[in-house]
Amino acid sequence: MSLEGTTTGSWTRRRFVQAAAVGAMSAGVSQLAHAEVVSEHDTMIDVPFQKRDPRIAMIGTGGRGTSLLGNLLAADGQVVAVCDIVKSKAENASAMVVASGQKKPRLYADGPHDFENMLATDDIDLVIVATPWNWHAEQAIFAMKHGKDVAIEVPGVTSIADCWQIVRTSEETRRHCMMLENCCYGYNETLVLRMANAGLFGDLLYGEGAYLHDLRAILFSDEGEGLWRRAEHTQRDGNLYPSHGLGPVANYMGIQRGDRFDRIVSMSSRERSLDAYRKEHLQPNDPRLSERYVTGDMNTSLIKTANGLTITVKHTVSTPHPYDRINLIAGTKGIFQDYPPRIYFDNQNKDEAWGSIDAWKQYAHPLWQREGEIAKKVGGHGGMDYIMLYRLLQCVREGLPPDMDVYDAAAWSAVAPLSVASVSRGSEPMEFPDFTSGRWQQRKVSAIATQV
């Protein structure tokens, strides 16, 4: 679903209900953490995709959706249907598919729930969801209940209840639901993942990830994400977009695979920057001047894992700041930190000086060794989008389990609502649900961490 049209009556009512529920969620989130401990359904851990060349449908063909579509087509993905509430955007996506040499896909653009008509058909295997955040859970659940595997854009889903819903629906339907966390497929991230898995950093101790990105102009734009994303800042105070920084660190640490997130403490600075920006850039009669922003300019969240590791996760999209995801992992033998990429190993680096990551190219991931040149040409955040979608298609075509599954999607998504709850309670620690029902202790390392 593109970003136009999201201020319709039905969307406004949906957001009003969600905003009203924040207080209730804050009061009940700790109970939700304990509400479901034992699964009544078979796990989806290490369950392979049904082996096939998937017929793909796209829900959402705005800016992000068409970017993903371009990478899918470059990876020879077969797109059979596209859906958007803005017909011109669906038509543009259709033209992209035809230009790639494929048959014209079916178009669905008759209102916000036309995706249901698309997913009710039986010629779709895999659904890509690239819509505003509050639609992800509903569309993913509908897709799974209609026999489709689904991949949802970040930040996954937005409530603890929705985290449980996607987990239970996946287990009940035996369909996969994964998060499209592209940052897990970056060149540096996959190289460092292999180094961590090989033990080069020793026993891992702590990590840090972030989403530090000045989005003020986008938030106040009259198109694209400006039509809906700014509204999030009027409703919740916490880490609203954690997985770009958190996902790679979770992979380094083997979260859900021998360790898990245990609890989180979150605190936010005061809010000032969006107020200052709009005063400088908006006309005196602009209705956006009456909005009240509640999201602190900088949120810092600290996660403790079951095995005693710590992760710091930061979020700011409203302050002047060069783009940075930090991407840090440290252990008893050394440390890596990104932006710029640098590495330090005990007894190897002299005078406490950082070394270059270029000295460790032998750990470049096989995906990048094989597909790196194509990825760079196709683009998409330096090629990571192409690598992510190429790998997704590879997993389906070869009948492999997904690299990140529904339990990862739920755990990473849970950071946002738990951080909101923690902030609202004066930075009280909040416990993470165990979405694997205890099975994280016996899990294998994901294939993405080894050879692919």
C-alpha positions as CSV (number, residue, x, y, z in Angstrom):
1,M,0.0,0.0,0.0
2,S,1.5,3.3,-0.9
3,L,1.5,6.1,1.5
4,E,-1.2,8.2,-0.2
5,G,-4.7,7.8,1.2
6,T,-3.7,6.7,4.7
7,T,-5.6,9.6,6.3
8,T,-8.9,8.2,5.3
9,G,-11.6,7.7,7.9
10,S,-10.9,4.0,8.4
11,W,-7.2,4.6,8.9
12,T,-7.9,7.5,11.3
13,R,-10.2,5.3,13.4
14,R,-7.5,2.5,13.4
15,R,-4.8,4.8,14.6
16,F,-7.2,6.3,17.2
17,V,-7.9,2.9,18.6
18,Q,-4.2,2.1,18.7
19,A,-3.3,5.3,20.4
20,A,-6.0,4.7,23.0
21,A,-4.6,1.3,23.6
22,V,-1.0,2.5,24.5
23,G,-1.9,3.0,28.1
24,A,-3.6,-0.4,28.3
25,M,-0.6,-2.0,26.7
26,S,1.7,-0.4,29.1
27,A,-0.3,-1.7,32.0
28,G,-0.6,-5.2,30.6
29,V,2.5,-5.9,28.6
30,S,4.3,-7.7,31.5
31,Q,1.3,-10.1,31.8
32,L,1.5,-10.7,28.0
33,A,5.1,-11.6,28.5
34,H,4.0,-14.5,30.6
35,A,0.6,-15.2,29.0
36,E,1.8,-17.8,26.5
37,V,4.7,-20.0,27.7
38,V,3.9,-23.4,26.2
39,S,2.9,-23.6,22.5
40,E,0.0,-25.9,21.6
41,H,1.2,-26.0,18.1
42,D,4.2,-27.5,16.3
43,T,7.1,-25.2,16.0
44,M,8.1,-23.4,12.8
45,I,11.8,-23.5,13.8
46,D,13.9,-24.9,11.0
47,V,10.9,-25.7,8.9
48,P,11.8,-25.4,5.3
49,F,9.9,-23.6,2.6
50,Q,7.9,-25.7,0.2
51,K,10.3,-26.1,-2.6
52,R,9.1,-24.2,-5.7
53,D,9.7,-21.2,-7.9
54,P,7.4,-18.9,-6.0
55,R,4.6,-16.9,-7.6
56,I,4.9,-13.5,-5.8
57,A,2.3,-10.9,-4.9
58,M,3.2,-7.3,-3.7
59,I,1.0,-5.4,-1.3
60,G,2.2,-1.8,-1.4
61,T,3.9,-0.3,-4.4
62,G,4.9,3.1,-3.2
63,G,8.6,4.1,-2.8
64,R,9.7,1.2,-0.7
65,G,7.5,-1.3,-2.6
66,T,8.8,-0.4,-6.0
67,S,12.4,-0.5,-4.7
68,L,11.9,-4.0,-3.5
69,L,10.1,-4.9,-6.7
70,G,13.0,-3.8,-8.8
71,N,15.3,-6.0,-6.8
72,L,12.9,-9.0,-7.0
73,L,12.8,-8.6,-10.8
74,A,16.6,-8.5,-11.0
75,A,16.7,-11.7,-9.0
76,D,14.2,-13.3,-11.6
77,G,11.3,-13.2,-9.1
78,Q,8.0,-14.1,-10.8
79,V,5.5,-11.4,-9.9
80,V,1.9,-12.3,-10.6
81,A,-0.1,-9.7,-8.7
82,V,0.3,-6.2,-7.3
83,C,-1.9,-4.2,-4.9
84,D,-2.0,-0.6,-3.8
85,I,-4.7,1.8,-2.7
86,V,-3.4,4.3,-5.3
87,K,-4.2,2.9,-8.8
88,S,-1.4,4.8,-10.5
89,K,1.2,3.3,-8.2
90,A,-0.1,-0.2,-8.9
91,E,0.0,0.5,-12.6
92,N,3.6,1.8,-12.3
93,A,4.5,-1.5,-10.6
94,S,2.7,-3.5,-13.3
95,A,4.7,-1.6,-16.0
96,M,8.0,-2.5,-14.2
97,V,7.0,-6.2,-14.3
98,V,6.1,-6.1,-18.0
99,A,9.3,-4.2,-18.8
100,S,11.3,-7.0,-17.2
101,G,9.8,-9.4,-19.7
102,Q,7.2,-11.0,-17.6
103,K,3.4,-11.3,-18.2
104,K,1.4,-8.3,-16.9
105,P,0.4,-9.0,-13.3
106,R,-3.1,-8.7,-12.0
107,L,-3.9,-5.3,-10.4
108,Y,-5.8,-4.7,-7.2
109,A,-6.5,-1.1,-6.3
110,D,-10.1,-1.0,-5.2
111,G,-9.8,0.3,-1.6
112,P,-7.7,-0.5,1.4
113,H,-8.9,-4.1,1.7
114,D,-8.6,-5.2,-1.9
115,F,-5.5,-7.1,-0.9
116,E,-8.0,-9.7,0.6
117,N,-9.4,-10.3,-2.9
118,M,-5.9,-10.8,-4.2
119,L,-4.8,-13.2,-1.5
120,A,-8.0,-15.2,-1.8
121,T,-6.7,-16.6,-5.1
122,D,-4.8,-19.8,-5.3
123,D,-2.0,-18.8,-7.7
124,I,0.2,-17.0,-5.2
125,D,2.9,-18.6,-3.1
126,L,4.7,-15.7,-1.5
127,V,3.5,-12.2,-0.4
128,I,5.7,-9.2,0.1
129,V,4.2,-6.6,2.4
130,A,5.5,-3.0,2.0
131,T,2.7,-1.0,3.6
132,P,2.5,1.5,6.6
133,W,3.4,-0.2,9.8
134,N,-0.1,-0.5,11.3
135,W,-1.2,-2.7,8.3
136,H,1.6,-5.3,8.6
137,A,0.0,-7.7,11.1
138,E,-3.4,-7.7,9.5
139,Q,-2.0,-8.4,6.0
140,A,0.5,-11.0,7.1
141,I,-2.1,-12.9,9.1
142,F,-4.6,-12.8,6.3
143,A,-1.9,-14.1,3.8
144,M,-0.9,-17.0,6.1
145,K,-4.5,-18.0,6.7
146,H,-5.0,-18.1,2.9
147,G,-2.0,-20.4,2.4
148,K,0.7,-18.0,1.5
149,D,4.2,-17.5,3.0
150,V,4.7,-13.8,3.8
151,A,7.6,-11.4,4.2
152,I,6.9,-8.1,5.9
153,E,8.8,-4.9,5.8
154,V,10.4,-3.5,9.0
155,P,9.6,-2.7,11.7
156,G,7.5,-5.9,11.6
157,V,4.5,-5.5,13.8
158,T,3.7,-2.9,16.4
159,S,2.3,-4.6,19.5
160,I,3.0,-7.6,21.7
161,A,-0.4,-9.0,20.9
162,D,0.4,-8.8,17.2
163,C,3.8,-10.5,17.8
164,W,1.9,-13.4,19.4
165,Q,-0.7,-13.4,16.6
166,I,1.9,-13.8,13.8
167,V,3.7,-16.6,15.7
168,R,0.5,-18.5,16.4
169,T,-0.9,-18.0,12.9
170,S,2.4,-19.2,11.4
171,E,2.4,-22.3,13.6
172,E,-1.3,-23.1,12.9
173,T,-1.1,-22.5,9.2
174,R,2.4,-23.9,8.7
175,R,3.2,-20.9,6.6
176,H,6.3,-18.7,7.1
177,C,6.2,-15.1,8.2
178,M,9.6,-13.3,8.2
179,M,10.8,-9.8,8.4
180,L,12.6,-8.2,5.5
181,E,15.5,-6.8,7.5
182,N,17.8,-5.8,4.8
183,C,20.6,-4.7,7.1
184,C,21.3,-8.3,8.1
185,Y,22.5,-8.8,4.5
186,G,24.9,-6.0,4.2
187,Y,28.5,-6.7,3.2
188,N,30.0,-5.7,6.5
189,E,27.2,-7.3,8.5
190,T,27.5,-10.7,6.9
191,L,31.3,-10.7,7.0
192,V,31.4,-9.8,10.7
193,L,28.7,-12.5,11.3
194,R,31.0,-15.1,9.9
195,M,33.9,-13.8,12.0
196,A,31.8,-13.9,15.1
197,N,30.6,-17.4,14.3
198,A,34.2,-18.5,13.8
199,G,35.0,-17.3,17.3
200,L,37.4,-14.5,16.3
201,F,35.9,-12.1,18.8
202,G,36.1,-14.7,21.6
203,D,33.2,-15.0,24.0
204,L,30.8,-12.3,23.0
205,L,30.0,-9.7,25.7
206,Y,28.1,-6.7,24.3
207,G,26.8,-5.1,21.1
208,E,25.3,-1.9,20.0
209,G,23.0,-1.0,17.1
210,A,21.1,2.1,16.1
211,Y,18.9,3.9,13.6
212,L,20.3,7.5,13.6
213,H,18.8,9.1,10.5
214,D,17.6,12.7,10.0
215,L,14.2,12.2,8.5
216,R,12.7,15.6,9.4
217,A,12.2,16.6,5.7
218,I,10.6,13.3,4.9
219,L,8.3,13.4,8.0
220,F,7.0,16.8,6.9
221,S,6.7,15.9,3.2
222,D,3.3,16.0,1.5
223,E,4.0,12.6,-0.1
224,G,5.4,9.3,0.7
225,E,6.1,8.5,4.4
226,G,5.2,12.1,5.3
227,L,1.5,11.1,4.9
228,W,1.6,8.7,7.8
229,R,4.9,8.2,9.6
230,R,4.9,11.5,11.4
231,A,1.7,10.4,13.1
232,E,3.7,7.8,15.0
233,H,5.4,10.6,16.8
234,T,2.1,11.9,18.2
235,Q,1.2,8.5,19.7
236,R,4.2,6.6,21.2
237,D,7.4,7.5,23.1
238,G,10.0,4.8,22.7
239,N,12.3,3.1,20.2
240,L,9.9,3.0,17.2
241,Y,12.3,1.5,14.6
242,P,14.8,-0.8,16.2
243,S,15.6,-3.7,13.8
244,H,18.0,-2.0,11.4
245,G,20.6,-1.7,14.2
246,L,19.4,-4.6,16.3
247,G,19.0,-7.4,13.7
248,P,22.6,-7.8,12.8
249,V,23.7,-7.7,16.4
250,A,21.1,-10.3,17.3
251,N,22.5,-12.5,14.6
252,Y,26.0,-12.1,15.8
253,M,24.9,-13.2,19.3
254,G,22.8,-16.1,18.1
255,I,19.6,-14.7,19.6
256,Q,16.8,-17.3,19.4
257,R,19.6,-19.8,18.8
258,G,21.1,-20.5,22.2
259,D,20.3,-17.2,23.7
260,R,17.3,-14.8,23.8
261,F,16.3,-11.3,24.8
262,D,15.4,-11.4,28.4
263,R,14.5,-7.8,29.5
264,I,14.7,-4.2,28.4
265,V,15.1,-0.8,30.0
266,S,14.3,2.2,27.8
267,M,14.6,6.0,28.3
268,S,13.9,8.9,26.0
269,S,15.2,12.4,25.9
270,R,12.7,15.3,25.7
271,E,11.1,16.1,22.4
272,R,12.3,19.4,20.8
273,S,13.5,18.9,17.2
274,L,10.2,18.3,15.3
275,D,8.8,21.4,17.0
276,A,11.8,23.5,16.0
277,Y,11.8,22.1,12.4
278,R,8.1,22.9,11.7
279,K,8.4,26.4,13.2
280,E,11.2,27.1,10.7
281,H,9.7,25.4,7.6
282,L,5.9,25.5,7.8
283,Q,3.5,28.4,7.0
284,P,1.8,30.1,10.0
285,N,-1.6,28.6,9.0
286,D,-0.4,25.0,8.5
287,P,-2.5,22.6,10.5
288,R,0.5,20.5,11.3
289,L,1.6,23.3,13.8
290,S,-1.2,22.1,16.1
291,E,0.2,18.5,16.4
292,R,1.6,17.4,19.7
293,Y,4.7,15.2,19.4
294,V,5.4,12.8,22.2
295,T,8.3,10.7,20.9
296,G,11.6,11.7,22.6
297,D,14.2,13.0,20.1
298,M,16.7,10.3,21.3
299,N,15.6,6.9,22.7
300,T,18.2,4.7,24.3
301,S,17.2,1.1,25.1
302,L,19.4,-1.5,27.0
303,I,18.6,-5.2,26.5
304,K,20.0,-8.0,28.7
305,T,20.0,-11.5,27.2
306,A,19.4,-14.7,29.0
307,N,23.1,-15.5,28.8
308,G,24.2,-12.2,30.3
309,L,25.1,-10.2,27.1
310,T,24.0,-6.6,26.7
311,I,22.8,-4.7,23.7
312,T,22.3,-0.9,23.4
313,V,19.8,0.2,20.8
314,K,19.4,3.9,19.9
315,H,16.8,5.7,17.8
316,T,16.6,9.2,16.5
317,V,15.0,10.4,13.2
318,S,14.3,14.0,14.2
319,T,17.7,15.5,15.0
320,P,20.6,16.7,12.9
321,H,22.7,13.5,12.6
322,P,24.8,11.8,9.9
323,Y,23.3,8.4,9.1
324,D,24.6,5.7,11.5
325,R,23.6,2.3,12.6
326,I,26.7,1.9,14.9
327,N,26.8,-1.9,14.3
328,L,29.1,-2.9,17.1
329,I,30.0,-6.3,18.5
330,A,32.6,-7.0,21.2
331,G,34.0,-10.0,22.9
332,T,37.0,-11.2,25.0
333,K,39.3,-11.1,22.0
334,G,38.3,-8.0,20.0
335,I,35.7,-5.6,18.8
336,F,34.2,-4.4,15.5
337,Q,32.4,-1.1,15.0
338,D,31.0,0.4,11.8
339,Y,30.5,3.9,10.4
340,P,33.3,3.8,9.4
341,P,34.1,0.1,9.6
342,R,37.0,-0.6,11.9
343,I,38.3,-3.6,13.9
344,Y,40.6,-4.2,16.9
345,F,42.0,-7.5,18.1
346,D,43.9,-8.1,21.3
347,N,47.7,-8.6,20.7
348,Q,47.3,-7.8,17.0
349,N,46.6,-4.0,16.8
350,K,49.4,-1.8,18.1
351,D,49.2,1.4,20.1
352,E,45.5,0.8,20.7
353,A,44.8,1.8,17.1
354,W,41.9,0.5,15.0
355,G,42.6,-1.7,12.1
356,S,41.0,-2.0,8.7
357,I,38.3,-4.5,8.0
358,D,39.9,-5.0,4.6
359,A,42.4,-7.3,6.2
360,W,39.6,-9.8,6.8
361,K,38.2,-10.2,3.3
362,Q,38.6,-13.9,3.5
363,Y,35.5,-13.9,5.7
364,A,33.4,-12.2,3.0
365,H,30.1,-14.0,2.8
366,P,29.6,-16.5,-0.1
367,L,26.4,-14.6,-1.1
368,W,28.5,-11.4,-1.6
369,Q,31.3,-13.4,-3.3
370,R,28.8,-14.8,-5.8
371,E,26.3,-12.0,-6.2
372,G,28.1,-8.9,-5.0
373,E,28.8,-7.3,-8.4
374,I,25.2,-7.7,-9.5
375,A,24.0,-6.4,-6.1
376,K,26.0,-3.3,-6.5
377,K,24.7,-2.7,-10.0
378,V,21.1,-3.2,-9.0
379,G,21.4,-1.1,-6.0
380,G,19.1,-0.9,-3.0
381,H,21.1,0.3,0.0
382,G,24.4,-0.6,-1.4
383,G,23.2,-4.0,-2.7
384,M,21.9,-5.4,0.6
385,D,18.3,-5.3,-0.7
386,Y,19.2,-7.4,-3.7
387,I,21.2,-9.9,-1.6
388,M,18.2,-10.2,0.9
389,L,15.7,-10.9,-1.9
390,Y,18.0,-13.2,-3.8
391,R,18.5,-15.2,-0.7
392,L,14.8,-15.3,0.1
393,L,14.1,-16.7,-3.4
394,Q,17.0,-19.1,-3.0
395,C,15.5,-20.5,0.2
396,V,12.1,-21.0,-1.4
397,R,13.5,-22.4,-4.6
398,E,15.8,-24.9,-2.8
399,G,13.3,-25.8,-0.1
400,L,15.4,-24.3,2.8
401,P,14.3,-22.8,6.1
402,P,14.3,-19.0,6.1
403,D,17.4,-17.3,7.6
404,M,15.2,-15.3,10.0
405,D,11.8,-16.7,10.9
406,V,8.6,-15.7,12.6
407,Y,10.2,-16.0,16.0
408,D,12.9,-13.5,15.0
409,A,10.2,-11.2,13.5
410,A,8.3,-11.3,16.8
411,A,11.3,-10.8,19.1
412,W,12.7,-7.9,17.1
413,S,9.3,-6.3,16.7
414,A,8.7,-6.6,20.5
415,V,11.5,-4.1,21.2
416,A,9.3,-1.1,20.1
417,P,6.2,-1.8,22.3
418,L,8.3,-2.9,25.3
419,S,10.4,0.2,25.0
420,V,7.2,2.3,25.0
421,A,6.0,0.5,28.1
422,S,9.3,1.0,29.8
423,V,9.5,4.7,29.1
424,S,5.9,5.2,30.2
425,R,6.8,3.6,33.5
426,G,9.8,5.7,34.3
427,S,12.3,3.3,32.6
428,E,11.1,0.3,34.5
429,P,12.5,-3.0,33.2
430,M,10.2,-5.0,30.9
431,E,10.5,-8.7,30.3
432,F,10.5,-10.2,26.8
433,P,8.0,-13.0,25.9
434,D,9.6,-16.2,24.9
435,F,8.0,-16.6,21.5
436,T,9.8,-19.9,20.9
437,S,8.3,-21.5,24.0
438,G,11.7,-22.5,25.3
439,R,13.0,-24.0,22.1
440,W,15.6,-21.3,21.6
441,Q,17.9,-23.3,23.9
442,Q,18.2,-26.2,21.4
443,R,18.2,-24.3,18.1
444,K,20.9,-24.5,15.5
445,V,22.9,-21.5,14.2
446,S,21.1,-20.0,11.2
447,A,22.5,-21.0,7.8
448,I,23.3,-17.3,7.0
449,A,26.0,-17.4,9.7
450,T,27.8,-20.3,8.0
451,Q,28.1,-21.4,4.4
452,V,25.2,-20.6,2.0
